[in-house]
Amino acid sequence: MQTPFVSRGALWRAMGFLRPHRRAVATILLLVLTSAGLSAIEPLVLKHVFDQLGSGGALKAVLIAVAGLVGIGLAREVLGATSNWLTWRTRIAVHFSLNEATVTRLHRLPLSFHREEGVGAIMTKLDRGMQGFVGAITELAFNVIPAATYLIVSVTIMFRLDWRLALLALAFAPIPVLIARRAAPVQTQREQTLMDRWTKIYARFNEVLSGIVTVKSFAMEEREKQRFLHDVREANAVVTRGVAFDATVGASQSITVLIARVASIGFGGMLVLRGEITAGTLVAFLGYIGGLFGPVQGLSGVYKTLRTASVAINQVFSILDAQDHLGDAPDAEEVTGVQGEVEFENVHFTYPSSSGPNKPLINGITLKVKQGETIALVGPSGAGKTTLMSLLCRFYDPVEGVVRIDGKDIRSLKQMSLRRHIGVVLQDSLLFNESVRNNIAYGRPNASMEEIEAVARAAHAHEFITRLPQGYDTVVGERGNRLSAGERQRISIARSLLKNPPILILDEPTSALDAESEALVQEALGKLMKGRTTFAIAHRLSTVVDADRILVLKGGQIIEEGSHSQLMRLDGYYASLVRRQTRGLLPELPSFPEPHRPTSAVA
């Protein structure tokens, strides 16, 4: 499918990134226009030289003309170097502004956008899209106006020199434009094809590198390498064919210029022999032939630039214009003094899909959680446990119903402010490729070293951290791969302790740990949970026995609710899960008396 031509509105919006740098743009235009004016004078100096040949003052005229040509050349080089430096400085500034706009937008877009696009695809769009975007607007801003100005000056002088030669040259001028116009759709389609292919190639490559353990486990390194190289070869083949096509287009335009120049020499030579024009006039005119077709080819390239720029501009604007259905309301409030009371009222949720309606993941859940209460969420995969917590963090909005914190609809609260009051410890907590100190202080970058060490001790992490090569300054590697799973979890718990959130979400934080690591992490979690409203998602039921309430989710609904002992006496789905997990370990499950527990979380 052919990419639509970039609209005037989009082009004007793209040029808007130059407006903050309008002084630099004006200076660059002044420099290049001055340079174009000097270039226009040069053939006239040559005319003067050749017209003076054979006259009495020829030597003096030649010396003056040579000095003038040297001066014009030096001035043009100085102007060109200065304008080139200013152009690149402005280009870098525009690129930075575009980076700022797109990165800001990407951080604010909902999770659904990132999950649909993929990391590799987004990075490729950013890299190739922004390079093409910035290249297009700088070319249009700094090349089109000088080329058009020089073209007007050249044509005017050519007609003043000899209108017949001017008409002859102008007869060839439209041909390069027509060639460029015919070639542009093919070039645009090629740019779109390449953008799509490179996006898919690097999206897959990012998946392979992220899942390198899986690749190696299945001994698929060679297959993945061959797949990547095959896709790159196909993309390069598109580039090679494109280069051949562009070379043919360029050669056709150059042949047109050659024919125009030869025709002008032949016709002009005849006029010189007849005495109708001077030799100097012909020499000057031939100089302006280059001045005519250079800008013509440059302006014909504008059509190609606009067509191919549409690909880059559309890719960048696809990010900038991506809809944020979860944006803050105009009157959204800052979250302050959160107590930790949470309520879900008749909440329904279904992931949006372009292929049609999906099965509801949350189907009419109503739940009230008191401040400081510990709620365990259990049930089969796909029951809606993690989705329910995503709604609490407002990564998504319910299709129907309301989620409240301390009686306030979370849609009336600022999202960043809301999430500052919610701590999350995941099954595979992400650590960044920087120091242990910075990872713990991620939520509070200005935390003191004393505070960092205090939470590390509480999370049973201080001991192993001090044994690391550089202690708290040890870089943990990408995703924390230089640490064990248990060590990563304890750093994650320390990070949440430092954040000190009133609401805590634990999403399978110990499921991937061995018994010894689990014991340490459970003890650290106990300290983290004290006094906080806690939601613990777990498949390992031994970790939720002490919860104030256990909610059993199935099919997006709460089918059972109560303490561990109450649910065991109920002998329903939860009891069947316990029997399944303890089969062969316990000969017979005893009856569990109702324990006496305070309303606050049990460590």
Buried (B, 14 or more C-beta within 10 A) or exposed (E): EEBEBBEEEBBEBBBEBBEEBEEBBEBBBEBBBBBBBBBBBBBBBBBBBBBBEEEEEEEEBBEBBEEBBEEBEEEBEEBEEBBBEBBEEBBEBBBEBBEEBBEEBBEBBBEBBEEEBBEBBBBBBBEBBBEBBBBBBBBBBBBBBBBBBBBEBBBEBBBEBBEEBBEBBBEBBEBBBEBBBEBBBBBBBBBBBBBBBBBBBBBBBBBBEBEEEEBEEEEEEEEBEEBBEEBBEEBEEBEEEBEEBBEEBBEBBEEBBEEBBEBBBEBBEEBBEEEEBBBBBBBBBBBBBBBBBBBBBBBBBBBBBBBBBBBBBBBBBEBEEBEEEBEBEEEBEEBEEBBBBBBBBEBBBBEEEEEEEEEBBBBBBEBEBBBBBBBBBBBEEBBBBBBBBBBBBBBBBBBBBBBBBBEBEBBEBBBEBBBBBBBBBBBBBEBBBBBBBBBBBBBBEEBEEEBBBBBBBBBBBBEBBEEBEEEBEBBBEEBBEBBBBBBBBBBBBBBBBBBBBBBBBBBBBBBBBEEEBBBBBBBBBEBBBEEBBBBBBBBEBEBBBBBBBBBBBBBBBBBBBBBBBBBBBBEBBBBEBBEEEEEEEEEEEEEBEEEEEEEBBBE
